Amino acid sequence: MLYWAVMFFAFLLLLAGTQFLLGWLKQRHIHINRWLFGVAAFLVVIIPHVLMRNVPLALDSVLYLLCAVFGIAFMTETHSKMLKYEKDHPFTPGNK
């Protein structure tokens, strides 16, 4: 039970950190395509494992952390893009 509580709070901390990072980038008018976040989420883990036979545990942990940050950034950017689209196009087939 304690393990899952720690994982839940770690995820919340990771989510808050990612939101802070995205807000910091937008505040400085740095716009990164959401698909770069999506591709980077997997490549940041795959490429070192292909290039090195045995990846050290510390590096592997950092790579998985970066994978999580990029994955969350991709999902939140996609969600904000969908919300903007729904705001710009309010008509839905159910609302005639």
FITOR-689649 format. One line per 8 residues: number of its first residue (from 0); their letters; for each residue z, x, y of N, C-alpha, C. Coordinates in Angstrom, 2 decimals. Example, Ala and Ser with C-alpha at 12.3 -4.5 7.8 and 13.67 -1.06 7.14 Angstrom:
<pts>
0 = as = 7.80:13.19:-5.69:7.80:12.30:-4.50:7.80:13.20:-3.30 ~ 7.08:12.85:-2.25:7.14:13.67:-1.06:7.87:12.90:0.03;
</pts>
This chain:
<pts>
0 = mlywavmf = 0.00:0.83:-1.20:0.00:0.00:0.00:0.00:0.87:1.26 ~ 0.79:1.93:1.21:0.86:2.83:2.37:-0.48:3.51:2.62 ~ -1.19:3.85:1.53:-2.50:4.48:1.66:-3.46:3.60:2.44 ~ -3.50:2.32:2.11:-4.43:1.41:2.78:-4.04:1.17:4.23 ~ -2.77:1.17:4.52:-2.32:1.03:5.91:-2.75:2.24:6.72 ~ -2.62:3.43:6.14:-3.06:4.65:6.82:-4.56:4.63:7.03 ~ -5.32:4.20:6.02:-6.79:4.14:6.14:-7.20:3.13:7.21 ~ -6.50:2.00:7.28:-6.81:0.98:8.28:-6.58:1.52:9.69;
8 = faflllla = -5.45:2.17:9.91:-5.17:2.71:11.23:-6.07:3.90:11.56 ~ -6.46:4.66:10.55:-7.42:5.75:10.78:-8.77:5.19:11.20 ~ -9.19:4.08:10.56:-10.44:3.45:10.95:-10.37:2.92:12.38 ~ -9.26:2.29:12.73:-9.10:1.79:14.10:-9.13:2.92:15.11 ~ -8.51:4.03:14.78:-8.54:5.20:15.65:-9.95:5.75:15.77 ~ -10.67:5.81:14.68:-12.06:6.27:14.68:-12.94:5.32:15.50 ~ -12.74:4.03:15.35:-13.50:3.04:16.11:-13.22:3.17:17.61 ~ -11.96:3.33:17.98:-11.61:3.49:19.39:-12.19:4.77:19.96;
16 = gtqfllgw = -12.14:5.84:19.20:-12.72:7.10:19.65:-14.23:7.01:19.84 ~ -14.89:6.33:18.94:-16.34:6.16:19.05:-16.69:5.30:20.27 ~ -15.93:4.24:20.50:-16.17:3.40:21.67:-15.95:4.19:22.96 ~ -14.93:5.02:22.99:-14.68:5.87:24.15:-15.85:6.83:24.37 ~ -16.34:7.43:23.29:-17.47:8.37:23.39:-18.72:7.66:23.91 ~ -19.02:6.48:23.38:-20.20:5.74:23.84:-20.05:5.32:25.30 ~ -18.86:4.89:25.70:-18.62:4.53:27.09:-18.77:5.73:28.01 ~ -18.27:6.88:27.56:-18.39:8.12:28.35:-19.85:8.50:28.52;
24 = lkqrhihi = -20.66:8.38:27.47:-22.09:8.70:27.56:-22.81:7.73:28.51 ~ -22.51:6.45:28.41:-23.17:5.46:29.26:-22.75:5.63:30.72 ~ -21.52:6.02:30.95:-21.04:6.24:32.31:-21.81:7.38:32.98 ~ -22.23:8.35:32.20:-22.99:9.48:32.72:-24.50:9.28:32.59 ~ -24.89:8.04:32.28:-26.30:7.65:32.16:-27.04:8.47:31.11 ~ -26.35:8.73:30.01:-26.96:9.40:28.86:-27.19:8.33:27.81 ~ -28.44:8.01:27.56:-28.78:6.96:26.60:-29.45:7.60:25.39 ~ -28.79:7.45:24.24:-29.32:7.99:23.00:-29.80:6.81:22.17;
32 = nrwlfgva = -31.00:6.93:21.63:-31.56:5.86:20.82:-30.66:5.59:19.63 ~ -30.44:4.33:19.35:-29.52:3.95:18.27:-30.02:4.43:16.91 ~ -31.32:4.58:16.74:-31.85:5.04:15.47:-31.53:6.51:15.23 ~ -31.36:7.28:16.30:-30.92:8.66:16.13:-29.50:8.71:15.57 ~ -28.65:7.80:16.03:-27.30:7.71:15.46:-27.38:7.34:13.99 ~ -28.24:6.39:13.65:-28.37:5.95:12.27:-28.87:7.03:11.33 ~ -29.87:7.77:11.77:-30.41:8.85:10.95:-29.43:10.01:10.87 ~ -28.79:10.33:11.99:-27.85:11.45:12.02:-26.64:11.18:11.13;
40 = aflvviip = -26.27:9.91:10.97:-25.10:9.58:10.14:-25.27:10.10:8.72 ~ -26.47:10.04:8.19:-26.68:10.50:6.82:-27.12:11.95:6.75 ~ -27.95:12.36:7.68:-28.45:13.74:7.63:-27.36:14.77:7.88 ~ -26.34:14.42:8.65:-25.27:15.36:8.94:-24.50:15.71:7.66 ~ -24.55:14.86:6.67:-23.90:15.15:5.39:-24.90:15.72:4.39 ~ -26.11:15.19:4.35:-27.08:15.57:3.34:-27.57:17.01:3.53 ~ -27.92:17.39:4.75:-28.53:18.71:4.97:-27.61:19.86:4.56 ~ -26.33:19.90:4.97:-25.48:21.01:4.50:-25.30:21.05:2.99;
48 = hvlmrnvp = -25.28:19.89:2.34:-25.13:19.86:0.88:-26.39:20.34:0.18 ~ -27.55:20.16:0.81:-28.79:20.67:0.23:-28.89:22.17:0.45 ~ -28.48:22.65:1.61:-28.61:24.07:1.94:-27.55:24.93:1.25 ~ -26.35:24.41:1.06:-25.26:25.18:0.45:-24.85:24.55:-0.87 ~ -24.65:25.38:-1.85:-24.25:24.86:-3.16:-22.82:24.32:-3.14 ~ -21.89:25.06:-2.57:-20.49:24.64:-2.48:-20.09:24.59:-1.01 ~ -19.92:23.39:-0.50:-19.50:23.20:0.88:-17.98:23.25:0.92 ~ -17.39:24.08:1.80:-15.93:24.13:1.88:-15.34:22.77:2.23;
56 = laldsvly = -14.15:22.51:1.75:-13.51:21.21:1.92:-13.30:20.87:3.39 ~ -12.91:21.86:4.20:-12.68:21.60:5.62:-13.98:21.19:6.31 ~ -15.07:21.89:6.02:-16.37:21.55:6.60:-16.84:20.19:6.09 ~ -16.62:19.92:4.82:-17.01:18.64:4.24:-16.26:17.49:4.92 ~ -14.99:17.68:5.21:-14.20:16.66:5.89:-14.73:16.40:7.29 ~ -15.07:17.46:8.01:-15.63:17.32:9.36:-16.98:16.61:9.30 ~ -17.79:16.95:8.32:-19.11:16.31:8.18:-18.97:14.82:7.91 ~ -18.03:14.45:7.05:-17.83:13.02:6.77:-17.26:12.29:7.98;
64 = llcavfgi = -16.44:12.96:8.76:-15.94:12.37:10.00:-17.09:12.13:10.98 ~ -17.98:13.11:11.11:-19.16:12.93:11.98:-20.06:11.82:11.45 ~ -20.19:11.74:10.14:-20.99:10.66:9.53:-20.41:9.31:9.91 ~ -19.10:9.17:9.87:-18.45:7.91:10.23:-18.65:7.60:11.71 ~ -18.51:8.61:12.57:-18.69:8.39:14.01:-20.12:7.94:14.31 ~ -21.11:8.62:13.73:-22.50:8.25:13.97:-22.82:6.88:13.38 ~ -22.26:6.55:12.23:-22.49:5.24:11.62:-21.91:4.12:12.47 ~ -20.70:4.31:12.96:-20.07:3.30:13.82:-20.83:3.18:15.13;
72 = afmteths = -21.28:4.30:15.68:-22.05:4.26:16.92:-23.35:3.48:16.71 ~ -24.01:3.69:15.58:-25.23:2.95:15.27:-24.97:1.46:15.19 ~ -23.90:1.07:14.50:-23.60:-0.35:14.34:-23.21:-1.00:15.66 ~ -22.42:-0.32:16.48:-22.02:-0.92:17.74:-23.18:-1.00:18.72 ~ -24.05:-0.01:18.72:-25.23:-0.07:19.59:-26.18:-1.18:19.14 ~ -26.34:-1.36:17.84:-27.17:-2.44:17.33:-26.57:-3.79:17.71 ~ -25.27:-3.92:17.60:-24.59:-5.18:17.95:-24.76:-5.49:19.44 ~ -24.59:-4.49:20.30:-24.74:-4.74:21.73:-26.20:-5.08:22.07;
80 = kmlkyekd = -27.13:-4.47:21.37:-28.55:-4.79:21.60:-28.85:-6.23:21.17 ~ -28.27:-6.66:20.06:-28.47:-8.04:19.60:-27.84:-9.03:20.56 ~ -26.65:-8.72:21.09:-26.02:-9.61:22.06:-26.85:-9.73:23.33 ~ -27.43:-8.63:23.78:-28.29:-8.65:24.97:-29.54:-9.49:24.71 ~ -30.10:-9.36:23.51:-31.29:-10.14:23.16:-30.96:-11.63:23.14 ~ -29.82:-11.99:22.57:-29.43:-13.40:22.53:-29.16:-13.95:23.92 ~ -28.66:-13.11:24.81:-28.41:-13.54:26.18:-29.74:-13.76:26.92 ~ -30.71:-12.89:26.68:-32.01:-13.00:27.33:-32.87:-14.11:26.74;
88 = hpftpgnk = -32.66:-14.46:25.47:-33.44:-15.49:24.78:-32.48:-16.52:24.19 ~ -31.96:-17.44:25.03:-30.92:-18.36:24.55:-31.41:-19.45:23.62 ~ -32.72:-19.70:23.55:-33.21:-20.79:22.71:-33.11:-20.39:21.24 ~ -32.48:-21.25:20.47:-32.44:-21.09:19.03:-33.00:-22.34:18.40 ~ -33.56:-22.27:17.19:-34.15:-23.45:16.56:-33.17:-24.62:16.40 ~ -31.88:-24.38:16.29:-30.92:-25.47:16.13:-30.59:-26.19:17.42 ~ -30.90:-25.61:18.58:-30.57:-26.21:19.88:-31.82:-26.76:20.55 ~ -32.24:-27.94:20.16:-33.44:-28.52:20.78:-33.10:-29.39:21.93;
</pts>
